[in-house]
């Protein structure tokens, strides 16, 4: 798209930017299924923008018809900045909160329906919904790595590269032993391609 004037810039900001901000904020909390088709991505942005304007429609009505801030351009500017740039973030946080707590599936279960998770993979679901916990990693060669996955840990959400960083490493205990933190450890990075499976513990 070529921006040949202020009208084109206004069109992009008002029609695409709210959807872009919404999807960007949403992907910060909940992994979103990736689409390579430009048409699908564009439709996703437009849908999010339409949803944003629908929620903000009472405020938009008051602004357009001069009910509020009729003689205050600064007040109108602040409201439009909120509608275009802030409201999409608020809506994304609200939806992420519902998705992480599986509220949509819980509501549909009342009418006997089972929903598909909007989160693309089990890996993404676990690390976007599970709080701090201990994890026992078993590699493909049978090696075990025990660690603590907390707020300073990270699990990749990139579909073509899976890896995990655990902030604290523990000596692998036996079935009855206690987990003992490795001295002077600064954590460990594990390549996802080498992981056979993960076990999460309280």
N, C-alpha and C positions, 0 to 999 in steps of 0.2 A: 504494500500500500504506500503510495506517495503522498506526503503531506505538502500540499501546494498552497495552503493558506490557513488562516485562523479557523475557518469553518471545518477543515479536515482535522486539525488538531483538536478542536472541540468535540468532534464526532468520536475520535479515538478515546479521548479522556472520559467522556460521558457514557460511552457504550461498552468499551472493552476494559478500561482500567479497573472498575469495581469488580468485575469477574476475575480479572487477573490477580488482584489483591486477595480476593476471597480464596481462590484456589491455592495461592502461595501460602497464605496463613493456615489453611486447612492442612496442607501437606507437611507443615511444621509439627503437627500433633498426630495426624493419622495418615499413613501412606495411601496414596491414591493410585488407582490402576492407570498405567501409562498407555497413551494412544499415540501412534505415529502419524495417523491421518490428520492433516491440518484442519480439515473440515470438522472433525470430531472435537478437536481442541478448541476451535473457534466457537462451536456450538456450546461447549461446556462453559466458556467465558460468558457468552451471551445469556445462557440460562441463569448463571449465578448473578449477572447484572440485573436481569429481570426480577429475580427473587429479591435482590437487595432493594430495588425500587418499589416493589410491592410492599415490603415491610415498612419502608420509609414513606409510603404514599400519603399518609396524613400530614406529615411535615412538608412534603413537596407541594401538596394542595395549598397549605397555608402560605407558603412562599410565593407560589405562582399567582395566587389571587390577592396578594398583598395584605393578608390578614395579620401577619407578623412581620416585623422589620420592614414595613413599607417605606419608611424614610431613613433607613439605616443600611446603606450598602455594605458596611463592614459586618453587620449582623447577618445579612444574607450570605455574604462570602463565607463566614464561619459555618453557617448551616450547610451550605453546599459542600464545603470541604469535609464536614462530618459525614454527609450522605455518601460522597464518592470515595473517601479514603479511610474513614474510621468505621463506619457502619459495617462494611464487608468483613473487617477483622473481628468485630464483635460477633457477627453472625457465624463466622467460621469457628470461633472459640466455642460458641454455644453448640454448634453441631458436633464438633470434636468431642465435647463433654458427653453428649448423648451417645455417640458411636463407641467411645471407649468404655462406657458402662453398659453397652448392648441394650439400650433402652428401646430402639425400634423393634428388635426381635422379641423383646419381652412384651411389648404392646400387641404385636401381631399374633403372639401365641394365644391370646385370649380368644381369637376367632379361629384357632386351629391352623394357622399358617406358619410355615417355616421360611425364614428369609435367608438369602445368600449374603455373606459378609461383604461389605464394600471394601474391606482390606484385602489386598491381592493375594498374600501368602500367609501360611502359618507362622513363618519367621517374623513377618511384619506384625502380625496380630499379637504374638507373644510380647515383643519388645515395645509395642505401643500401648499395651493394656496392663502389663505386669509391673508392679512396683519393685523397689529394691529387694533383692533376694540373693541367696547363694546359688551358684550354678556349678554343676559337674560336667565338664566337657570331655567327651570321648572322641579321640581322633580315629581316622581310618586304620591306622596301624595299631590301635589298641591302647595308645598312651592316654592317660587321664590327667586332666588339669582341673583343679578345684579353685574357685575364686568367688569374689563378691561382686555382683553387678549392682552398682548404686548410681547415684546422681552424676558422678564423675566418670561413669563408664559409657560406652557407646557401642551400638550395633548398627551396621550399615543398613540403609533402606534402598540402596541402589540395586535395581533388578539384575544387573550383570556383574555385580561384585558383592559377595557376602563376606563380611569379616566382623570381628567382635573385639573390643578392648575391655578387659576387666580391671578395675582399679586396685583390687587387692588380690594377691595370690596366696593360696594355702597349701600346705603339705597334704597330699591326698591321704585321707584317713582310711583305716580299715572299717569294717562294718560297725564296730562298737566304739571306734576311736573318736576323739574330739578333733575338730578342725583347728589347726595351728597355723597362724599367719606366718608367712616367710619373712624373715628379718630383712629390712632395708629394701623391700620390694616396692617398685614404682608401678606395678601392674604388669599386664601382659597383653600383647596383641596376638590374635589367633586368626589365621587365614580360613575363611569359611569353606573353601574347597577341600580342606583337610578334615573338616568336622564330620563325624559319623552321626552323632546325636548329642542332644543337650538334655540334662536333667536339672530341674529347678527345685530348690528346697527353701523352706521358710528359715 
